[in-house]
């Protein structure tokens, strides 16, 4: 039941089977890319849920600290901090499977793979953010398991192994972790009254198409009819996230819609213990001036596709472009880096095919 608008106005005042020895079965998995949306809503939305954050806190699923299983000495160092704020890096996963996100009790070793892997970066000065997609078939080293597709890390070892794999690959220290099933995106979209996504027009040019949650879900699931296959699917996922962020921040004075959006988002989220409601509020207030235009959506540089030794279809990273890009993220200087070069970097275009 949603809190009435007058209440909001007054309230706004003040692991799985694992590698030997080190990994334990997580009893829960985390949910959702939409945790990043809390940051994007800004201070007005954050203050709207401040007064009833206790009830909202009960909606959020939590997991035991996935970072506790990692060797801190072996992890990347945090970005240097100047001033009062620190950059925030969230590893966000999306899946088509309710087993891997919506029903943590149904966890089975080897059964969960993620269809979307994003590194969400919020700069220390809160003037920019980035959502960097890592193709699910990217061929990487998974600690304890050898070479495999990156999405297998979550299947093999849950959140801790996924975090370790991404940190080893990128050199970026992960602060928080979230996973979402795309079914949750449908209700989130419908809570906003649908979203608008720019798509090509059959006769040429483009048009802004209004999509319901189901229509947007169908739009992101298509890949076989796309010229660039799974890479096109990644961009469609990014376009949907961009559309949600745009709609959610389009009218921050509409506290009723904002509260419903936040309740829907938080209700589909399970996060690491460190990402509390108060922490979300702190981040949201600090990023109150951030707009969708300040968010860069891009895909990790890739050199193309190929076959592994055992015949799997895989994506090979372009390390000459990927490594300096990740260093820029790790050192919190991504806008300056992108201003100097975008060679080999697949930025999300205004029109998504």
C-alpha positions, 0 to 999 in steps of 0.5 A: 500500500502506497503512503498518501501524498500528504504523509510524504510531504510531511515526512520529507522534513528531516553461496552456492556450492563453492571452491574448496575451503574459501566459498560457502553457499549463499542463502540469498542472491541480490537483486537489482540493477534498479538500485542504481535508479535510486541514485538517479531519482535525486534528492527530492525523491530521496527525501520523499522516502526518508520519512518511511524508510523503515517500512521500505527497508523491510522490502529490500532483500539482503545477503550476507556480506559478499565482500567478506569472503574476498582477500582484501589485500588482493583486491584493487585499491580504492580510487583516490578521494579528494573532498568529502565524497568518494566514487561509488562502483556497483556491480549490477547483474540482470537475468532472465531467470526467476531462479537466479534473482526472484527465488533465492531458495531455488539456487542450484550450483551451475544453473544460474547465468546472467544475461546482463553484467554492468559496472555502474560508476558514480564519480566522486564529484557527482557530476557524472556516472557511467553504465558499462556493459560487459558482454556475458560471453566475454572469455575471462579467467575465473579464479579457481576454475580457469577460462570460461565465459564471465557469466559462469562466475556467478553460476560457479560461486555466486556474488563473491566469485563474480565480484572477484572475477570482475575486479581481477578483469577490470582493476576496479574496486567494487563497492556494492553488488546487485542483481535483477531479473528482467521481469522486475523491469516490466513492473518498474516500467509500468509504474512509471506509465511506460517509457519512451525509446528512440527506434528506427522508422521503417521508411527511414529516420527514427521515432520515439516509441512509447513502450509498456513494460512487456513491450520493452521486455520483448524489445530487449530480448530480441537479438537474432534479428539484429545485425550485431546480434548480442551486442545489439541486445546489450544496447537495447538493455542500456536503452531501456535503463536510460529510458527508465532513468529519464522517466523517473527523473523527469518530474521530481515534484511528483512525489506520489509517482516517485514514491511508487517508483521507489517502492517498486524498485526497492521491493525487487531489490536484494543488496549487500548489507552495506547498501542500506536505505540510509546509504542510498539516501546519502548517495541520492542526496549527494547526486541530486544534480545528476541528470540522465544527460550526465550518464554515459552508457557504453559497452566494454571494448571488444575485438569480436567473437570467436570459439573457445578450445571446447567449441563455445561461442565467445567474445574477446575483449580488445585489451588495448582499448579495454585496459586504459578505459578501466584504469580511467574508471578505477582512478575516477577520471572517466569523463576526461578520458572519454573526452580525449578518445572514444576509439574502440569504445561502443557508446550507446547511440541516441537511436537504438536498432 
